Amino acid sequence: MNCNLPQITYPRLRTLLLVGICEAITPKTDVEVESFSIDDRVFKQKFRKFQHFDQKSALKKVKNQTSLALYRSSIALQLGAESAQNRAEITSQVVHFFQSLPSNLAAVDIENILLRDLTISTDSTGLIEFEFGEWAIAHWLQTVLQGCLVEIDSNSGFLTSRTPSEHPQIFYCQYSYVRCSAILRLTNPSILIGQTVETWLIDKKLLLRQERSLVTQIIETLDEWEDKTPLKSAIALSEAFQLFYQSCQIVKYDTIDPQIAQCRLALVMITHWLLKQLLEQGLGVFAPETL
């Protein structure tokens, strides 16, 4: 776990599901549940008390050409072999928990907004799949963007150098950060302040198509924020951004739909913020604005 990275205050999709799974299968006599919360400290306390729950393999993100956020859980298979409960009972517990969450909760509650656009399916072996819909992803992206826009600049005071790194992989990540910075200088990022959830959608479908690989990587970067090494996360995000940069026009607004351009700019802003944290806070190296 990397303790230098800033704490993420909005829901991470995998953590949100893990909390629900943990609450669904943990006896309430052992874990005091006051509310459905994605607060990391509360989650870890509950998680430790359920000794058979394997965080790494209990829920994994599945790579899928048509889905941005598809997760698969084998928790029923794991616990069914060691518990008095059989796989079907455990699967039923988990599915029932998510499907019985109140539907009349406040619209401003992002956790419940996300869970209201969650599709759950099971198979005969006990595997459970969770898929967030595009409406949920649009809300999530907007929440992440707002977090980037209001985040106080957190330059690290312990940077070892203010020059580009000679380490080829770190330099590659710095180069990607510089490209993000260049795009933001050539455009007008202030237009993002007025962006809403609806900006990401057309007829309740996510506007972005060519940009899906970058959206997927942003989700994975935040899912693994504290579990993956900062360098691996930065490299994976940089690779996704470079593919996005090559295939998606951003700067010339007169050649593309303004709504698409604005969404692409928002993805650049998010990538820029994530790379800055991974470089400066995670790796302790300079995130240069130019090279």
C-alpha positions, -999 to +999 in steps of 0.1 A: +000+000+000+013+035-009+007+059+020+021+090+002-007+092-024-036+115-014-067+099+000-095+096-026-127+110-011-152+100-037-163+064-043-140+040-061-161+014-080-144-017-068-143-006-032-180+003-034-188-033-045-164-049-020-181-030+009-215-043-002-203-079-006-186-078+028-218-064+045-240-090+026-220-120+039-207-109+072-229-119+102-243-087+117-235-100+152-198-098+143-198-065+125-218-035+135-233-020+105-247+015+109-249+025+073-238+015+038-205+034+037-175+033+013-152+051+038-119+032+036-113+031+073-147+016+081-143-008+052-109-021+064-122-026+100-151-047+087-128-065+062-103-076+089-131-092+110-141-115+082-111-138+081-121-159+051-127-129+028-098-126+003-098-091-010-076-097-040-095-126-055-130-119-041-137-093-068-118-086-100-124-062-129-130-080-161-117-067-194-146-065-218-150-048-252-185-036-245-184-028-208-164+000-191-169-013-155-176-051-153-165-069-121-167-106-113-168-121-078-159-157-068-168-152-032-195-178-032-170-204-046-144-195-019-168-195+010-190-223-002-162-248+003-155-238+038-188-227+052-220-244+062-237-223+036-237-235+001-228-215-029-264-208-039-272-194-005-241-171-005-248-159-040-284-152-030-273-132+000-251-110-021-276-104-049-304-097-024-283-072-005-276-051-036-311-054-050-328-045-017-310-012-012-335+016-008-344+032-042-358+065-027-324+078-014-313+114-020-303+120-056-271+138-044-258+106-027-233+094-053-228+059-038-265+052-042-267+069-076-240+045-088-257+014-073-290+023-089-274+017-123-258-016-114-267-049-131-261-081-113-260-116-129-250-150-117-241-184-133-246-220-121-211-222-107-217-193-082-198-166-100-214-132-096-210-104-122-216-067-115-218-042-143-221-004-138-242+012-166-232+042-187-255+065-167-236+055-135-202+059-153-212+094-164-220+104-128-188+089-116-167+107-142-183+139-133-176+133-096-139+125-104-136+156-125-151+179-098-125+164-074-097+173-098-111+209-103-113+217-066-082+198-055-057+221-039-023+219-056-003+194-036+033+197-049+055+175-028+081+192-007+104+162-008+110+160-045+146+147-051+149+167-084+131+194-104+145+180-137+131+151-159+141+117-148+168+096-165+148+065-157+131+056-191+098+045-177+095+075-153+105+098-182+077+082-203+052+091-176+066+126-173+063+130-210+026+120-209+020+145-181+037+172-203+013+164-231-016+167-208-003+201-197+002+213-233-034+204-242-047+223-211-027+253-221-040+253-256-076+250-246-098+267-220-101+243-190-124+268-173-153+256-195-152+224-174-164+243-143-198+244-159-198+208-171-226+186-158-234+149-159-256+155-189-225+167-208-212+131-208-245+116-222-267+116-253-300+098-248-287+084-215-258+067-234-222+077-227-211+100-254-175+087-256-167+057-278-131+061-291-121+072-256-133+040-238-098+026-232-087+057-213-120+058-193-114+021-184-078+028-173-089+058-152-113+035-134-086+008-129-061+034-117-084+046-090-095+010-081-059+001-075-049+035-060-033+021-029-027-015-039-006-011-071+028+005-072+027+042-084+051+034-112+030+006-126-002+027-123+015+057-140+028+036-169-006+019-175-023+053-174+003+069-197+000+041-222-038+046-223-034+083-226-010+081-255-034+059-275-062+084-267-039+113-278-031+097-311-068+089-320-088+117-305-088+153-316-092+177-288-077+212-296-095+220-329-130+226-317-142+235-352-135+200-365-154+180-339-186+182-319-181+207-290-197+184-265-173+156-275-144+180-273-154+191-238-156+155-226-122+147-240-108+178-223-123+165-191-105+132-195-072+150-201-078+170-169-085+138-149-054+121-164-033+152-157-043+152-120-038+115-116-003+115-132+007+145-110-002+126-078+015+093-090+047+111-100+051+136-072+034+120-043+038+084-052+073+084-068+087+116-054+098+129-089+090+161-106+058+164-128+071+190-154+048+213-173+073+214-202+104+194-213 
